[in-house]
């Protein structure tokens, strides 16, 4: 659970790098996704790692979409891929 909160926090930090008019949408999108998966089994490490990897990859996609340098997601990558 602690790792999930770190990932969520870092995703929200990345949202602040997006254009101002897109931030509310992506912040809401991130929250909804993390809320949807909060019941994930903490013992199923494969599923959790898959979710973390998807969070990272999707974050990269969004950053690229708005021409934000991928290096901004360096900390998120460290958290997700540990």
N, C-alpha and C positions, 0 to 999 in steps of 0.2 A: 504494500500500500504506500509505503514511503517513496518508493521509486516512481510510482504513478503520480504522486503529488508533485514530485520534482519535474517530471515530464510535462505535466499540465502547466506548472508555473513557467517553465521555459517556453512552452508553446505560446503562452500569453505574452511573454516578453518579445517574442518574435512578431506577434500580431502588432505590437507598437511600432514596428519598423515598416509596416504597410502604409499605403496612402490613407490619410485620415478618414475619408468617406467609406473605406472598406473595412475598417477596424471593427465596428460593431457586429457586422455580419460574421467575420471570422472568429471573433471572441465568442459569440453565441454558438457558432458551429462547433468550436472546440469544447465548450462546456457541455453541449448536448451529447457529444460523442463520449466524453469522459463519464458523464452521468449514466449513459446507456450501458457502459461496461463496468460500472462499479461493483456489480454482483459477480464479476469474473472470479473463478476459483483461484485463490492465491497459491494453491499447491500445484496448479497446472502451469508450470514454468514455460512450457513450449507455447501455449496460447498467449500468455502474457508477453513473452518476448516477441511474438508475431505482432501483437497489438502495438508494442513500443516501436517496432521497426516500421509498421504502417504509419504511425504518427510522425516519425522522422521523415519518411519518404514523402508523405503528403505535405509536410511542412516545406520540404525542398521544392516541391511542385509549385506551391503557392508563392514562395519567395521568388522563384524563377519567373512566374507569371507577371509579377510586379517589378521585375528587374532589380531585386534586392540581392546583394552578393551572398552566395551560399555559405561563405565563411561565417556569416551571422549565426548559422545553425551548428557551429562547432561544438558548443557546450551541450546542445540537445543530442548530438551524435554520441558524445562521451557518456551521457546518461543512458541513452537507449541501448548502446552497444557495449557499454561498460567495460 
